[in-house]
Amino acid sequence: MKIRTQSVLAILPIFISVAAINGFLTYTSEQQENRWALEEESIALTVAIAEFVKSDRYSHVLASRDEEIEDTEAFEDLHVSLERILLRGQAKYILTRSLDGQELLHHFSTGHPQDEHQALAPETLQSLQIDSVWISPIRFLNADISILESCTLISTGDTPTSILCTGISANPFLKQMTLSRQKVIASTAIIVATGFMLTFSIATLMTRKIRQLADAAETVAAGNYDQRFDIDTIQEVQDLSNTLSTMSSVMGETLMRAKRSLVENERFRTISTLVKTYQSTVNQSIRLQTNSIEIAGEIFEHNRHCTDFLDICPTEQGIYIILGHLIPDRASQLDTLIDTSATVSFLKQLLKARPCPEAIAQTTPLFAIQTLHCLLVSSKEAEEVAIDHWSYETAHLKHQYHTLDYQRPWVLTLGNDPCSDHRVENFIQRFGHLSAVDLMNDLQIICRDCDTSGIMVIIKPIPREPQST
């Protein structure tokens, strides 16, 4: 995950949480304050109108329900006074109810329908008896009009005569709530945007410094060890840059020492020494023993061709022994060595997947093979060890089948030295009872004074002990 993404995931949620908490607290506190102000305004207006109505001048007007005995002049005077209050726009309607809250006695409004006023619930009457004031929830008459109603008792002396209810518009409160929501949303968006910008700036600063380190490291990887890392804005990055600068200096010094050593050694290096070093690394002796056979192989050291090869390849069919040599290229002796190694590697891969004749047929067109022998050693039956011998010489492939004798080792030599062949034959006849490894070690000593170059492989079956019954 990128540093920028990690920074956003780590820091931005903090700003979002702060914005959400701040918005919630701000909105709820403003809503409570505005609701409290609206209720206080409604209560104050209702109580003031009630005190005005139950004054000595108008108390007898609302004391009786009989319209015929009402003081018409006083009632008209009260009606005019209440209409003046309504014209101020603070109250939308003023009405009086019976003490049981069911009957509407008088109704004064600026166009509010009289039939929309419902009877008061028993809980409302109980609240009036206890608190003397009751405030209703906000009622929405339509999409544009909302009303908050408050009620109180009108008394003559200590005796309640009726209930006065006043309705004021709640639209300013709702508009203020809408404005508060918009302000909270705007402040939340600003906080989140500020957090994102701050997070992005911090991540960009860190990423820029790390990219500078990466670019400088690529320069060092390209071989320019004079590159120095000088980044001191962030302490941790500065420590890393100092470490990389030290590493670059050490690598440069190591390279210079290697170059000096190479130049010094090159003065004493020749193709012959390179060939000898390569052959000692690539060409290996064979010393192998299983439950049924012993195998020993060796490439003679004396004046041998640099293209001789000897190797083994275990497969599911048995053990392949690969030996032979390529046509040497005197013009490029080192390239010939590389071709020899490639020939053996390619042939071993083919032998693990294909039959031997097919593997030889695919290998010989690719490399300048002069002689090639592939020996497949396998146990055909319980008491028999056999060798399938494929030989490739002068562009011809031959196959021979040999059954091994437990009394005599099977020997294959590549090289035209009568002296060596005679000594090998005599030694095998006399000391064939020895192991293949011992025979090979002794033959190396015996043939040392001969002008011998080539490859020798000795395969000897191991007699199986009879099983006890």
Secondary structure by P-SEA (a helix, b strand, c coil): ccaaaaaaaccaaaaaaaaaaaaaaaaaaaaaaaaaaaaaaaaaaaaaaaaaaaccccccccccccccccaaaaaaaaaaaaaaaaaaccccccccccccccccccccccccccccbbbbcaaaaaaaaaccbbbbccccccccbbbbbbbbbbbccccccbbbbbbbbaaaaaaaaaaaaaaaaaaaaaaaaaaaaaaaaaaaaaaaaaaaaaaaaaaaaaccccbbbbbcccaaaaaaaaaaaaaaaaaaaaaaaaaaaaaaaaaaccaaaaaaaaaaacbbbbbbbcccbbbbbbccccccccccccccccccccbbbbbbccccccccaaaaaaaaaaaaaaaaaaaacccaaaaaaaccccccccbbbbbbbbbccccbbbbbbbbbcccbbbbbbbbbbccbbbbbbccccaaaaaaaaaaaaacccccaaaaaaaaaaaacccccbbbbbbbbbbbbccccc
